[in-house]
């Protein structure tokens, strides 16, 4: 049975990805980071999210694999992504199809407003 957790920027599935298809699995979790491409990502930032995901999954080792536990992991990753945005490690994709600033308004770097949100 395929379980999933979907947040604004994180999708987690109890599945393996093979040939661009999800194959349900009871032992493997698949992670999709920012499927709507709301942010500009470096490979380093993506790897940080992946490592955080791995750590969270390890912390739940031995717990029942439920949609509730998947949602908790997804929610924790959302907070982690917000931290990356606030630290300037990722930024909003201003060329994205939808600009909703779900993690807060973007910073405008000018001398007068350095670090301020507008």
C-alpha positions, 0 to 999 in steps of 0.5 A, spaced: 500 500 500 502 506 497 502 511 503 504 519 502 505 525 505 505 532 501 506 538 504 508 545 500 515 543 498 516 536 500 513 529 498 514 523 501 512 516 498 513 509 501 515 507 494 521 506 490 522 510 483 523 506 477 523 508 470 519 515 473 514 511 476 513 509 483 513 502 485 510 501 492 514 499 498 514 497 505 521 498 506 523 504 502 521 512 502 522 516 496 523 524 497 521 529 492 524 536 494 520 542 492 516 539 486 513 546 484 520 549 483 518 555 488 526 555 490 533 556 487 537 550 489 544 549 489 546 541 490 549 542 496 542 545 499 539 539 496 544 534 499 542 538 506 535 536 505 536 529 503 541 528 509 536 531 514 531 527 511 535 521 512 536 523 519 529 524 521 527 517 518 533 514 522 530 517 528 523 514 527 526 507 526 522 502 529 516 506 529 510 504 525 510 506 518 504 511 518 501 517 514 502 521 521 509 519 522 510 521 514 507 528 515 511 529 521 517 528 517 515 532 512 513 538 517 520 537 520 523 538 513 518 544 511 521 548 517 528 546 515 527 549 508 525 555 511 531 555 515 535 554 509 531 560 506 532 565 512 540 563 512 540 565 504 542 558 502 536 557 497 532 563 494 525 564 491 525 562 484 522 569 481 521 565 474 517 560 477 510 559 475 507 561 481 509 566 486 506 565 493 512 567 498 509 561 502 515 561 507 515 569 507 517 575 503 523 575 500 529 579 502 531 585 498 539 587 498 540 594 498 544 598 502 538 602 505 534 595 506 540 590 507 537 584 510 530 587 511 523 584 508 519 588 504 
